[in-house]
Amino acid sequence: MSLFTSCSLKTTEGLRSVTLDKTEVFNPYFSNSTTDYVYKAKINIYGRYFGGILIVKKLKPDTHRVVFTTEFGSKIFDFLYEDDTFTKNFVVEDLNKKFIVNTLRNDFKILISERTEVKEQFASGNNTVYRTETNNRFNFYFFDKSGNSLERIVNSSKRKEKVEIVFSSEVKNVAQTIKINHANIKLLIDLEYFKKL
Amino acid sequence: MPKFVILLFLIGCSTFTYSQDEVMASSEVIKFKEQVIAASKMTQTITSDFVQYKHLDFLENDIETSGKLAYKAPGLVKWEYTNPYQYSVIFQKDELLINDGGTKSKVEIGSSKLFKKLNELIVKSVKGNMFDDSDFEVSYFTSSEVNKAIFSPKDRKIATYIASFELHFNKLNGAVTEVKMVEPSGDFTQIVFSNRLLNGTLDDAIFTN
């Protein structure tokens, strides 16, 4: 039994620390710059429900645009991520509160981050798990045993899980559904990839 | 002259003619408004298909969604997307009834002036008769294909959301054929109507969630 730096996290229960088989972990789901990633979104926040459309586009290496609109097309928010620089292009007045913007900003940052340095690697019966570290937060990337398919990302502090992102993917490198769930706030974001017309 | 050059020339010409909008003379504006108001007065019900194109400058393709619209005088509107997902909104007096793929919710329009305005725009634009709206400056254009009314918001708050609101009308019968909402960034939403049916029977039950 080895000792983990994050021994109190539920996420690492039952996982064995193993030697690193790679230095970087890769999230493929928003990595193709020729794809318009368009999702139907359903958001539940503190019992209030609303829907919309989430659009993610990789503009160039390490640059993503993340836009959320209503079904009618009016913009709710419009974020730009360039390396570690974040630009809030637009946020509708009702949502333009620091707490909300920061929460969304962090969620989508996790979602679009493509390559991150691996600090620790774990194994379990079903998964290969990579731990990364950004601004005192951990991200645990759960891949299936073959290492090909990214199934979920758990974001945590040293002691507590904060956000869990679950992917389902039938087509390689395309996430058909994405669920973003928060542990400490009642916010659930459900995303479903647009089917072709 | 090689054929393709002639072809290019012709395509070039037709594009040129098409994009040639002329400002309407004031006498034409009066006639045009009368036509739309008369058409809107005799409108009891409308059903129509629509295709919506969401244009964002950074995307390869516009985002395309489509569905059906139903209107019943004086102010019931059901806007229903059927492709690529199921989503409908029923506009009633002071509330919106939403059905998002089976998840039903209700939104009180309440006191938000902006929200009221946006809803009013959607309801009014179905019939096209919104020339008397004091919140907008209206300019009128005509092309070989359609008549156009372009609404620019006077209110500064509305102007942060909408740069202009454009309605296209069938020249013969004054029916709305297209709605375009342009954002200050230049991105826009364009809705094109087809298979429009006027004054068919429309059961009230359609407007329940």
Interface residues (C-beta under 8 A of the other chain):
Chain A: T34 T35 D36 V38 K40 K42 Y49 F50 G51 I53 I55 K57 L59 R65 V67 T69 E71 F72 G73 S74 K75 N89 F90 E93 E192 F194 K195 K196 L197
Chain B: Q52 K54 L56 F58 L59 E60 N61 I63 E64 T65 S66 W79 Y81 N83 P84 Y85 Y87 V89 I98 D100 G101 T103 S105 L114 L118 I122 Y161 M181 E183 S185 D187 T189
